[in-house]
């Protein structure tokens, strides 16, 4: 079997990783491209032919995956290149043939402290039961954050952890806990089947890679209701949308029952967005909802429009909204005003918040280092507070 194209693939993956990229994009009659610091960049000036893709399909896909690809026109999987680096991939059919997207999976699982996520995230490690959701758009760091939380439980607690993923990304080894990881398609047929089985396997913690459909959500709620700690992800923008998304999946006549169940088991929602720093890197803005009595009452009574208010007033519980997170990043000099407003949930309200805070600083004689140097002259646009005192959050290059 011709393996020269596999060597080309491994070379491209290594090059993407060395450039600090996160995703490699390959399609016929196009040059290889990678997402680097949030932008798509060409990493090789040679176009790929159809033979490249036909060969890779033969080399890296199992017989089961090939059959699934023919039926579904796309497939998820994982791949380890010759350098030993793990990647997850999606292979899909489009109008010009097959295309691959490879996402690098870091070998080392970073801790919550190393990622510099808000300290409130540690509350999820200490939880004994309930439902915790990590949400955000594709590429927002959900998997990295989820891995950090699970590794925290694995290190600190004596639990039985089962993960159900499509595909398995971060590989966890037994520490204080025991952990089994199941890959959809390879170790089990579906999230639904694996979840039903997991409830009979004496779990303490169940990790669901993604809550994709009504059946999966139903069983996840049931598992949390029966005393398990359940983690999962959703492709939703913030806490309010996450709650609406879960409830709206169900028929109208079922939605009140689901509201009651969700209000009963929800522990918290952590939503992430990656923002561009003034140094051209990426850092997370994080919204955190904790299921306080006030939040649970809002879910029960369909007062979803008031949830953002509860978040912004719930700092004592460790809650914060996206706009509060962005405001903090801006005031610390980590992101620009334009970036803060561009990624804000409510740009007008955030701009007013920033304007009011700067007016107060001026009136109280507080020096704003972002705008003024110590001698009163203007600072260079690249002025940047570095180190721990800058509160950088984790930086993704």
LUMDREN-242939 format. One record per residue: residue in three letters; x, y, z of N, C-alpha, C in turn. Coordinates in steps of 0.1 Angstrom, whole numbers, plus 5000, padded with zeros to 4 digits. Example, Ala and Ser with C-alpha at 12.3 -4.5 7.8 and 13.67 -1.06 7.14 Angstrom:
% LUMDREN-242939
ala513249435078512349555078513249675078ser512849785071513749895071512950005079
***
This chain:
% LUMDREN-242939
unk500849885000500050005000500950135000unk500550224992501350344991501250435003unk502350455010502350525023502950665022unk503250705009503950835008502950955012unk501650935010500751045013500551045028unk500650935035500550935050501751015055unk502951005049504151075054503851225051unk503251265040502951405038501951455048unk500951375051499951415062500651435075unk501551345079502251355092503151485092unk503751515080504551635079503751755081unk502551765074501651875075501151895090unk500851785096500351795110501451845119unk502651795117503851845125504051995123unk503952035110504252175107503152265113unk501852225113500852295119501052315134unk501352205141501652205155502852305158unk503852295150505052375153504752525151unk503852555142503452695140502452745151unk502052655160501052695170499652685166unk499352615155498052605150497152505158unk495852515155494952425162494252325153unk494052365140493252285131493952285117unk494052165111494552155097493352125088unk493252205077492252195067492752145054unk492252025049492751965037491551935028unk491651975015490651945005491351934991unk490751864982491351844969491451974961unk492551984953492752094944492952234952unk493452214964493652334973494952314981unk495552424985496752414993496352385007unk497152315015496852285029496852415037unk495852425046495752545054495552505069unk495852595078495752575092495252695099unk494552675110494052785118495152815128unk495752935127496852975136496453115142unk496353115155495953235163494653285158unk493753195155492353225151492153255136unk493253255128493153285114493553165105unk492953155093493253055084494453095076unk495553015076496853045069497252935061unk497852955049498352855040499752805046unk499952675047501152625053502052555043unk501452535031502252465020501752515007unk502652554998502252614985501952514974unk501652394978501352284968499952234970unk499252224958497852174959497752024961unk496751974968496551834970495651774959unk496051654955495251584944494251484950unk493351434942492351334947493051204952unk494151164946494851044951495251054965unk495651174969496051194983494951154993unk493651194990492551164999492151024997unk492150964985491750824983492750734991unk494050764991495050684998494850705013unk494650825018494450845033493250765038unk492150765030490950695034491250545036unk492050495027492450355028493350325039unk494250415042495350395052494850415066unk494050525069493850565083492450525088unk491550485079490150445083490050295084unk489350255095489050105097487950065087unk487849935085486749885077485349935081unk485149945094483849995099483650145096unk484750215097484650365094484450385079unk484950295071484750315056483350285052unk482750185059481350165056480450275061unk480750335073480050445078480150565070unk481350585064481550705055480650695043unk480550575037479750555025478250585028unk477850545040476450565044476150705048unk476950765057476650895063477251015056unk478250985047478951095039479951175048unk480051145061481051205069481251115081unk482451135088482751045099483751125108unk483651095121484651145131485551035135unk486751065138487750965143488951035149unk489950955154491151005159492350945152unk493451015153494650975145495851015153unk496850925153498150955160499150955149unk499851075147500851075136502151015141unk503151015132504450945134505251015146unk504851135149505551205161504851175174unk503751095173503051055186502051155190unk501751255182500751355186499351315182unk498351325191497051285188496151395182unk495351355173494451445166493051385165unk492051465166490651415162490451475148unk489651395140489451445127487951425123unk487551505113486251485107486551475092unk486051375086486251355071484851365065unk484651445055483351465050483351485035unk482251455028482151475014481551605010unk482151675001481551804996481551804981unk481251914974481051914960482251884952unk483451894958484751864951485451744956unk484751664963485351544968485351534984unk486351464989486451445004487351555009unk487051595022487851695029488151645043unk489251685048489651645062489851775070unk489451775083489751875093490351805105unk491651825108492251765119492451865131unk492051835143492151915154493251855164unk494251935167495251875176494751865190unk495151755197494751725211495951725219unk496151825228497351835236497551705244unk498851665245499151535252498951565267unk499351675272499251715286497951775289unk497251725299496051785304496351895314unk496052025310496352135318495352145330unk495752195341494852205352494052335351unk493052355359492252475359493152595363unk494052575372494952685376495852725364unk496352615357497252645345496552715334unk495252675332494452745322493952885326unk494152915339493753035345492253075343unk491552965344490052985344489653045357unk488453105358487953155371487953055382unk488253095394488352995405487052925408unk485952985404484652925406484452795399unk485352765388485252645381485552525390unk486352555400486752445410485552385417unk484452465418483252415425482752295418unk482952285405482452175397483152045401unk484452055404485251945408484751885422unk484251975430483751935444482351885444unk481651905433480251855432480151705434unk479051665440478851515442477851465432unk476951545428475851495419475251615412unk474551585401473951695393474451705379unk474051805372474451825358475251955356unk476451935350477352055347477552055332unk477352175326477452185311478552285308unk479352245298480352335293479952365278unk479752495275479252525262480052635255unk479752645242480452745234480452695219unk480952785211481052755196482152655194unk482252595182483352505179484652585180unk485652515186486952585188487052685199unk486152675208486152775219486852725232unk487352605231488152545242487252465252unk486152415247485252335256485952205260unk486552135251487152005254488352025264unk489152135262490252155271489752185285unk488752265286488252295300487552175306unk486852095298486251975304487251875308unk488351865301489451775304490051815318unk490251945319490851995332489951965344unk488651975342487751945353487751805357unk487751715346487751565349489051525355unk490151585350491451555356491551595370unk490851705374490851755388490151645397unk488951595392488251495399489151365400unk489751325389490551205389491751215399unk492251335400493451355409493051365424unk491851425427491551465440490551365447unk489851295439488751215445488851065441unk488250985449488250835447486850805441unk486750815428485450795421485650695409unk484550655404484550575391483950665380unk484850695371484450795360484350715347unk483250745339483050685326482850805316unk483650805306483450905295482950835283unk482050905276481450855263481650965253unk482550945243482951055234482951005219unk482851105211482851085196483751185189unk485051155188485851045194486451075207unk487150985213487951005225488951105222unk489151215230490151315227491251305237unk491151375248492151365259492151235265unk493351165266493451035273493751055287unk492850995296493051005311493550865316unk494450875325494950755332494450755346unk494250635352493750625366494750695375unk494150785384494950845394494350805408unk493650905415492950865427491650785423unk491150825411489950755406490250645396unk489250575392489350485381488550545370unk489050525357488350595346488350505334unk487250495327487150425314486650515304unk487150515292486750605281486250515269unk485050555264484450475254484250565241unk484650505230484550585217483350535210unk482450635206481250595198481750535185unk481150415182481450345169482450235172unk483450265180484550165183484250085195unk483750145206483450075218481950065221unk481150145215479750145217479050195204unk477750165203477150205190476650355190unk476250405202475750535203475850595217unk475650725218475650785231474450725239unk473350705233472150655240472450515246unk473050425237473350295242474350295253unk475450375251476450385261475950435275unk475050535274474550595286473650495294unk472850415287472050315293472950215300unk473950175293474950075299475650135311unk476050265310476850325321476050325334unk474750335334473950335346474050205353unk474450095346474649965353476049935356unk476950035354478350005356478950075369unk478150105378478550155391479350285389unk478850385381479550505380479250615391unk480250695393480050815401479850935392unk480750935382480751055373480650995358unk479751065351479551025337479851145328unk480651135318481051245309480451205296unk479551295291479051275277479651375268unk480351335258481051425249480151535244unk478951505240477951605236476551565237unk475651645242474251615243473551655229unk473451555220473051585207471551575204unk470851495211469451465208468651445220unk467351435218466351425229466651305238unk466951185232467251065240468451085249unk469451145243470651165251470451255263unk469751365260469451465270468551405281unk467551325277466651255286467451165296unk468351085291469050995299470051065308unk470651175303471551255311470851315323unk469651365320468851425331468551315341unk468151195336467851085345469051035353unk470251035347471450995354471751095365unk471551225363471751325373470751315384unk469551285380468451275390468651155399unk469351055395469550935403470850935411unk471451055412472551075422473951075415unk473951075402475251075395475651225392unk476951245390477451365386477751355371unk477051435363477051425348477651555342unk478551535333479151645326478851625311unk478651735304478451725290478651865283unk478751865270478951995263477752015253unk477552145250476552185240477152295231unk476752295219477152405210476152525212unk476252595223475352705225476152825230unk475652945228476453065230476653105244unk475553085252475653135266474753055275unk474653085288473853005297472353005294unk471853125290470453135287470053055275unk470853065264470552985252470652835255unk471652795264471752655267470552595274unk469952675283468752625290467552615279unk467452725271466452715261466552605251unk467852575247468152465238467752335243unk468052305256467652175262466152165262unk465452265267464052255268463352245255unk463752325245463052325232463252205224unk464152115227464351985220463151905222unk462451915233461351835237459951885231unk459051795229457651845224457051945235unk456252025230455652135239455052075251unk454251965250453651905262454551845272unk455851825268456851765277457751875283unk457651995279458652095283458552135297unk457352135303457252175317457852065326unk457751935322458351825329459951845329unk460451885317461851895315462352015323unk461552125324461952235332462152195347unk461152115352461252075366462451985368unk462751895358463851805360465151885359unk465251975349466552055348466752145360unk465752205365465852295377466352215389unk465952085389466252005401467751955400unk468251925388469551865387470751965383unk470352075377471452165372472352215383unk473652195381474652245390475252375385unk475552375372476052495367476352485352unk476552605346476852615331478052705330unk479052655323480252735320480252755304unk480252875300480252905285481552985282unk482152955271483353015267483353075253unk484153185252484453245238485853275238unk486553245227487953285226488053425220unk488853515226488953655222490453675218unk490653765209491953805205492553905214unk493753875219494453965228495154075220unk495654175227496354285221497754235216unk498154115220499454055215499153965204unk497953955199497653865188497453725191unk497353695204497053555209495553545211unk495153435218493753415221493653375236unk492653435242492353405256490853385258unk490353315268488953285270488253395278unk487053435273486153505281485153395285unk484753405298484053295304482753345311unk481653285308480353315315480153195324unk479853215337479553115347478153135353unk477353035352476053035359476152925370unk475752955382475652855392474152845395unk473752725398472252695400471852735414unk471852865417471352915429469752895430unk469252915442467752905443467052995434unk467653115432467053215424467053175409unk468153115405468253065391467252945389unk467152855398466252745397464852785396unk464452885404463152945403462853005390unk463753065384463653125371463353015360unk464152905361463952795351462552735353unk462152715365460852655368459752745362unk459852875364458752965360458953025346unk459852975338460053015324460453165324unk461153215334461653355334463053355329unk463253295317464653285311465253415308unk464453515305464953645301465653715313unk465353665325465953735337467253665342unk467653555335468853475339470153565338unk470253645328471553725327471653815339unk470453875343470453965355470953885368unk470453765369470853675381472253645380unk472853625368474253595367475053715371unk474753835366475553955369475453995384unk474353955391474253985405474653875414unk475153765408475453645416476953625418unk477753735419479153725421479553655434unk478653665444478953595456479053445455unk478353395444478353245441479453215431unk480153305426481153285416480653305402unk479453365401478853385387479453505381unk479553505368479853625360479353605346unk478953715340478453715326479553735316unk479353705303480353735293480853875294unk479853975295480254115295481054145307unk480754085318481654115330483054055328unk483153945321484453885318485153965308unk484554015298485154105288485554235294unk484754285303485054415309486354395317unk486454285324487654265332488954245323unk488754175312489854155303490354285297unk489354375294489654505288490354595299unk489854595311490454685321491854645325unk492154515323493454465326494454485314unk493954535303494754565292495054445283unk494254335285494554215278493854215264unk492754275262492054295250491754435247unk491554465234491254605230489754635232unk489354755232487954795232487154735221unk487754745209487054695197486754545198unk487754465204487554325205486554295216unk486554375227485554355237484154375232unk483954475224482654505219482254405208unk483154365200482854275189482454135194unk482854095206482553965211481553965223unk481054085226480154105237478754055233unk478054015244476553975242475754105240unk476054205248475354335247476354455245unk476854475233477854575231477554715236unk476254755234475854885239476054895255unk475554795262475654795276477054785281unk477854705274479354695277480054825275unk479754895264480355025261480055125272unk478755125277478355215287479055185300unk479155055303479855005315481255055316unk481955045304483355085303483455235304unk482555305297482555455298482355505312unk481455445319481155485333482355465342unk482955345340484155315349485255405346unk485455445334486555535331486255675336unk485055715335484655845341484855855356unk484555745363484855735377486255745380unk487155675372488555675374489155815373unk488655885363489156025361488756115372unk487456095376486956185387487656165400unk488056045402488756005415490256025414unk490756065402492156085400492955955399unk492255855394492955725392493555725379unk494855685378495555675366495155555358unk494755575345494355455337495555425328unk496355315332497555285325497355245310unk496055205307495855175293495955295284unk495655415289495555525280496755625282unk497355615294498355725297499655665303unk500755715299502055675306502255755319unk503255725326503455785339503755935338unk504355975327504656115325503556195318unk502356125315501256195309501256185294unk502256125288502256115273501455985269unk501155985256500355865252501255745251unk500655625254501455505253501255445240unk502255365236502155295223500955195223unk500455175212499255085211499554945215unk500854905215501154765219501454745234unk501254855241501454845256500654735262unk501354645270500654525275501054495289unk500154475297500554425311500754275310unk501954235315502254085314502354025328unk502353895328502553825340501253795348unk501453735360500253695367499353815371unk499953935374499254045378498354105367unk498554055354497754105343496454025342unk496353915350495153835350494853775336unk495853715329495753695315494753585312unk494353495321493553385317494553295309unk493953175304494953095296495053155282unk496253155277496553215264496753095254unk496053105243496053005232496753065220unk497853015216498553075205497953015192
***
